[in-house]
């Protein structure tokens, strides 16, 4: 007898602000990755994102290394939310998370080998196995303290752009465990004040980064510290700004524009590599695209992805890659299609008969 699709455990109402933040981060990552992905198709071209001597245009200073920290933070948040659901519905919740990370590792390895060597999904999976999963045995205060320590070490050690990922994972996980994420839209003053502080600190960090890059001294210790620090501060300022805007009349517009992208972030992250590489081969790319060309191409890709997401979610619950990832996580095939909307039948009032009339009207 064929197994009928069932909804996996752990399904709960989505937090709209997280979908908006994830969609916003996806837009920035797409813009940042267009040139590196296309350049990887050029023999000898760069395969990963990174600073380039003399490259201090606005896209590099405001976009590169500014959006994947948001994604990393949200990954930690999602990890704790899934753990909470798994703990309520499975006798072995950590096994559920282990399968989730293992499936992501397979997806990331395939993306790395078949499409783009700059993939970050495999890094996320490995960092999750090494840091996030063991942290589930720690009290939440210890997770928060370890997150702060790892972030400081990652910045001061200047060991590479991905070294900051474990700390951001733990930061997102700790905030979710403290219940901050569930109250993420309850205040305007807190994100506004925090955003102003982060932006004020980001300005000198960006200036230091730009000064080193304009001088071509990207290997200097000062640049290796300023680059991730500026990215972390700007990413936090972006998140705070978006949370403030979600408390204004702009919320319906932001939610309509960004939430569909955020709900299908994994699918679109993989699809961006396919689209950019196909375009690079189609036009016969001989040299990297300019910032203006990258902006136009990224905008076209994001617009197409938004249309696809909006139409897709009218009939389906999850994006294609998200559905497969959920299936691997729970080892049960989740229901993909949305149930049809059933309108209640129109009921006509019953016809009155003579014996149903009020007594006063009966002869």
C-alpha positions as CSV (number, residue, x, y, z in Angstrom):
1,X,0.0,0.0,0.0
2,X,1.6,3.3,-1.0
3,X,2.5,5.6,1.8
4,X,0.4,8.8,1.9
5,X,2.1,12.1,2.3
6,X,1.8,13.4,5.8
7,X,2.7,16.7,7.4
8,X,5.9,16.2,9.4
9,X,6.0,17.0,13.1
10,X,7.3,20.4,14.0
11,X,5.0,22.4,11.8
12,X,4.0,25.7,13.6
13,X,3.1,29.2,12.6
14,X,5.9,31.0,10.8
15,X,7.4,34.2,12.3
16,X,6.9,36.8,9.6
17,X,9.8,39.0,10.6
18,X,12.2,36.1,10.2
19,X,11.0,35.4,6.6
20,X,11.4,39.1,5.8
21,X,14.9,39.2,7.2
22,X,15.8,36.0,5.4
23,X,14.5,37.4,2.1
24,X,16.4,40.7,2.7
25,X,19.6,38.7,3.3
26,X,19.0,36.6,0.2
27,X,18.8,39.8,-1.9
28,X,22.1,41.0,-0.6
29,X,23.8,37.7,-1.0
30,X,22.6,37.5,-4.6
31,X,24.1,40.9,-5.3
32,X,27.4,40.0,-3.6
33,X,27.7,36.6,-5.3
34,X,26.9,37.5,-8.9
35,X,30.4,38.6,-9.9
36,X,32.3,35.8,-8.1
37,X,30.0,33.1,-9.4
38,X,30.3,34.4,-13.0
39,X,34.1,34.9,-12.6
40,X,34.5,31.3,-11.6
41,X,33.5,30.4,-15.2
42,X,36.5,32.3,-16.5
43,X,39.7,30.3,-16.4
44,X,41.7,31.7,-13.5
45,X,38.8,33.7,-12.2
46,X,38.1,34.0,-8.5
47,X,35.9,31.3,-7.0
48,X,35.0,32.9,-3.7
49,X,34.0,36.3,-2.4
50,X,36.7,38.4,-0.9
51,X,38.3,41.8,-0.9
52,X,40.3,43.0,-3.9
53,X,43.0,45.6,-3.8
54,X,41.6,48.9,-5.0
55,X,38.0,47.6,-5.1
56,X,36.3,50.1,-2.8
57,X,33.1,50.8,-4.7
58,X,29.8,51.1,-2.9
59,X,28.7,47.5,-3.6
60,X,31.8,46.2,-2.0
61,X,31.7,48.5,1.0
62,X,28.0,48.1,1.7
63,X,27.2,44.6,0.4
64,X,30.2,42.2,0.5
65,X,30.4,40.4,3.8
66,X,27.4,42.3,5.1
67,X,24.6,39.8,4.4
68,X,25.9,36.4,5.0
69,X,26.3,37.3,8.7
70,X,22.5,37.9,8.7
71,X,22.0,34.5,7.1
72,X,24.3,32.9,9.7
73,X,22.5,34.4,12.6
74,X,19.1,33.3,11.2
75,X,20.5,29.8,10.7
76,X,21.2,29.6,14.4
77,X,17.7,30.9,15.2
78,X,16.1,28.3,12.9
79,X,18.2,25.6,14.5
80,X,16.8,26.3,18.0
81,X,13.3,26.6,16.7
82,X,13.6,23.1,15.0
83,X,15.1,21.7,18.2
84,X,12.2,23.0,20.2
85,X,9.7,21.4,17.8
86,X,11.7,18.1,17.7
87,X,11.9,17.9,21.4
88,X,8.1,18.2,21.7
89,X,7.4,15.5,19.1
90,X,10.4,13.1,18.9
91,X,12.0,11.0,21.6
92,X,15.4,11.7,20.0
93,X,15.3,15.4,18.9
94,X,19.1,15.6,18.4
95,X,19.0,12.8,15.8
96,X,16.5,14.9,13.9
97,X,18.9,17.8,13.9
98,X,21.8,15.5,12.9
99,X,19.9,14.4,9.9
100,X,19.1,18.0,9.0
101,X,22.7,19.0,9.1
102,X,23.8,15.9,7.2
103,X,21.3,16.6,4.5
104,X,22.6,20.2,4.2
105,X,26.1,18.9,4.0
106,X,25.2,16.7,1.0
107,X,23.4,19.7,-0.7
108,X,26.3,22.0,0.0
109,X,28.9,19.4,-1.3
110,X,26.9,18.9,-4.5
111,X,26.7,22.7,-5.0
112,X,30.4,23.1,-4.4
113,X,31.4,20.3,-6.7
114,X,28.9,20.9,-9.5
115,X,28.3,24.6,-9.6
116,X,30.3,27.0,-7.5
117,X,33.4,26.4,-5.3
118,X,32.4,29.4,-3.1
119,X,29.4,27.6,-1.6
120,X,28.7,28.3,2.1
121,X,26.1,25.5,2.8
122,X,28.8,22.9,3.5
123,X,30.5,25.4,5.8
124,X,27.2,25.8,7.6
125,X,26.6,22.1,7.9
126,X,30.1,21.4,9.3
127,X,29.9,24.4,11.7
128,X,26.5,23.2,12.8
129,X,27.8,19.7,13.5
130,X,30.9,21.0,15.4
131,X,29.3,23.9,17.3
132,X,25.5,24.1,17.2
133,X,24.7,20.4,17.9
134,X,27.0,20.1,20.9
135,X,25.7,23.5,22.2
136,X,22.2,21.9,22.8
137,X,23.6,20.2,25.9
138,X,24.8,23.6,27.3
139,X,22.6,26.0,29.3
140,X,21.5,29.0,27.3
141,X,23.7,31.4,29.3
142,X,26.8,29.3,28.4
143,X,25.7,29.3,24.7
144,X,25.4,33.1,24.8
145,X,28.8,33.5,26.5
146,X,30.5,31.1,24.0
147,X,28.9,33.1,21.1
148,X,30.4,36.3,22.4
149,X,33.8,34.7,22.9
150,X,33.8,33.1,19.4
151,X,32.8,36.4,17.7
152,X,35.6,38.3,19.5
153,X,38.2,35.6,18.6
154,X,37.0,35.5,15.0
155,X,37.5,39.2,14.5
156,X,40.8,39.6,16.4
157,X,42.3,36.4,14.9
158,X,41.4,37.6,11.4
159,X,41.4,34.0,10.2
160,X,39.1,34.3,7.2
161,X,35.6,35.4,6.4
162,X,33.9,32.2,7.5
163,X,35.5,32.1,10.9
164,X,32.7,34.3,12.2
165,X,30.0,31.8,11.3
166,X,30.1,29.6,14.5
167,X,29.8,32.7,16.8
168,X,26.8,34.0,14.8
169,X,25.2,30.5,14.9
170,X,25.4,30.4,18.7
171,X,24.2,34.0,19.0
172,X,21.1,33.3,17.0
173,X,20.5,30.0,18.9
174,X,21.0,31.7,22.3
175,X,18.5,34.5,21.5
176,X,16.0,32.0,20.3
177,X,16.4,30.0,23.5
178,X,15.9,33.1,25.6
179,X,12.7,33.9,23.7
180,X,14.0,37.1,22.2
181,X,13.1,35.9,18.6
182,X,9.5,35.3,19.5
183,X,9.2,38.9,20.8
184,X,11.3,40.3,17.9
185,X,8.4,42.6,16.8
186,X,7.2,43.7,20.2
187,X,9.4,46.9,20.4
188,X,10.5,49.8,18.2
189,X,12.7,51.6,20.6
190,X,15.1,48.8,21.2
191,X,16.0,48.0,17.6
192,X,16.1,51.7,16.8
193,X,18.6,52.5,19.6
194,X,20.7,49.4,18.9
195,X,20.7,50.2,15.2
196,X,22.0,53.7,15.8
197,X,24.8,52.4,18.0
198,X,25.8,49.8,15.5
199,X,25.7,52.2,12.6
200,X,27.8,54.7,14.5
201,X,30.4,52.1,15.2
202,X,30.3,50.8,11.6
203,X,31.2,54.1,10.0
204,X,34.8,54.2,11.2
205,X,35.3,50.5,10.6
206,X,34.2,50.9,7.0
207,X,36.4,53.9,6.6
208,X,39.4,51.9,7.9
209,X,38.6,49.1,5.5
210,X,38.3,51.4,2.5
211,X,41.6,53.1,3.4
212,X,43.5,49.8,3.4
213,X,41.9,48.6,0.2
214,X,42.5,51.9,-1.7
215,X,46.1,51.6,-0.7
216,X,46.2,48.0,-1.9
217,X,47.2,46.7,1.5
218,X,44.5,44.1,2.0
219,X,46.8,41.6,3.7
220,X,47.6,44.0,6.6
221,X,46.3,43.0,10.0
222,X,44.3,46.2,10.3
223,X,42.3,45.4,7.2
224,X,41.9,41.8,8.2
225,X,40.2,43.0,11.4
226,X,38.3,45.9,10.0
227,X,36.8,43.9,7.1
228,X,34.8,41.3,9.2
229,X,34.1,43.9,11.9
230,X,32.6,46.4,9.5
231,X,30.5,43.5,8.0
232,X,29.2,42.4,11.4
233,X,28.3,45.9,12.5
234,X,26.6,46.8,9.2
235,X,24.7,43.6,9.2
236,X,23.4,44.3,12.7
237,X,22.4,47.8,11.6
238,X,20.6,46.5,8.6
239,X,18.6,44.0,10.7
240,X,17.6,46.7,13.2
241,X,16.6,49.1,10.5
242,X,14.4,46.4,8.9
243,X,12.8,45.6,12.3
244,X,11.9,49.3,12.8
245,X,10.4,49.5,9.3
246,X,8.3,46.5,10.0
247,X,6.6,48.5,12.8
248,X,5.6,51.2,10.3
249,X,2.9,51.3,7.5
250,X,5.6,49.9,5.2
251,X,5.2,46.4,6.8
252,X,2.7,45.1,4.2
253,X,4.9,46.1,1.4
254,X,8.1,44.7,2.9
255,X,6.3,41.5,3.8
256,X,4.9,41.1,0.3
257,X,8.3,41.8,-1.3
258,X,10.6,39.8,0.9
259,X,8.8,37.1,2.7
260,X,8.2,34.9,-0.4
261,X,11.9,35.1,-1.1
262,X,12.8,34.2,2.5
263,X,10.5,31.2,2.6
264,X,12.3,29.8,-0.4
265,X,15.9,31.0,0.4
266,X,17.6,27.6,-0.1
267,X,16.0,27.1,-3.5
268,X,16.9,30.5,-4.6
269,X,20.5,30.4,-3.3
270,X,21.0,27.3,-5.4
271,X,19.1,28.7,-8.3
272,X,21.2,31.8,-8.4
273,X,24.3,29.8,-9.2
274,X,22.5,28.0,-12.0
275,X,21.2,31.3,-13.5
276,X,24.5,33.2,-13.3
277,X,26.6,30.4,-14.7
278,X,24.2,29.8,-17.5
279,X,24.2,33.5,-18.4
280,X,28.0,33.7,-18.2
281,X,28.4,30.8,-20.6
282,X,25.6,32.2,-22.8
283,X,27.3,35.6,-23.3
284,X,30.8,34.2,-23.4
285,X,32.1,36.1,-20.4
286,X,35.7,37.1,-20.9
287,X,36.2,39.5,-18.0
288,X,34.3,40.1,-14.7
289,X,31.1,42.1,-14.8
290,X,31.2,45.7,-13.5
291,X,29.3,46.7,-10.4
292,X,26.5,48.3,-12.6
293,X,26.2,45.1,-14.6
294,X,26.1,43.0,-11.5
295,X,23.4,45.2,-10.0
296,X,21.2,44.8,-13.1
297,X,21.7,41.1,-13.3
298,X,21.1,40.5,-9.6
299,X,18.0,42.7,-9.8
300,X,16.6,40.7,-12.8
301,X,17.3,37.4,-10.9
302,X,15.7,38.6,-7.7
303,X,12.6,39.9,-9.6
304,X,12.2,36.5,-11.4
305,X,12.6,34.7,-8.1
306,X,10.0,36.8,-6.5
307,X,7.5,36.1,-9.3
308,X,8.2,32.4,-9.1
309,X,7.9,32.3,-5.3
310,X,4.7,34.3,-5.2
311,X,3.0,32.0,-7.8
312,X,4.5,28.8,-6.2
313,X,3.2,29.5,-2.7
314,X,-0.3,29.9,-4.0
315,X,-0.4,26.1,-4.5
316,X,2.4,24.7,-2.4
317,X,3.6,24.9,1.2
318,X,7.4,24.8,0.8
319,X,10.0,25.6,-1.9
320,X,11.3,22.6,-3.8
321,X,14.7,22.4,-2.0
322,X,13.0,23.2,1.3
323,X,10.6,20.4,0.8
324,X,13.4,17.9,0.1
325,X,15.4,19.2,3.1
326,X,12.3,18.8,5.4
327,X,11.8,15.2,4.1
328,X,15.4,14.3,4.9
329,X,15.1,15.9,8.3
330,X,12.0,14.1,9.5
331,X,12.2,11.0,7.3
332,X,8.6,11.5,6.3
333,X,7.3,12.9,3.1
334,X,5.7,16.2,3.9
335,X,2.5,17.3,2.2
336,X,3.7,19.7,-0.5
337,X,0.4,20.9,-2.0
338,X,-1.8,23.3,-0.2
339,X,-5.3,22.0,0.5
340,X,-8.0,23.6,-1.7
341,X,-9.9,26.4,0.0
342,X,-13.4,25.0,0.8
343,X,-16.1,27.6,0.9
344,X,-19.0,26.8,3.3
345,X,-22.1,25.9,1.4
346,X,-24.8,28.6,1.1
347,X,-27.7,27.7,3.3
348,X,-31.1,29.1,2.5
349,X,-33.5,29.8,5.4
350,X,-36.1,27.1,5.7
351,X,-39.5,27.8,4.3
352,X,-42.1,28.5,7.0
353,X,-45.2,26.3,7.1
354,X,-48.5,27.1,8.5
355,X,-47.9,25.2,11.7
356,X,-44.6,27.0,12.2
357,X,-46.2,30.4,12.4
358,X,-46.4,32.2,15.7
359,X,-49.4,31.2,17.8
360,X,-50.8,34.8,17.7
361,X,-51.2,34.4,13.9
362,X,-52.8,31.1,14.0
363,X,-56.6,31.2,13.8
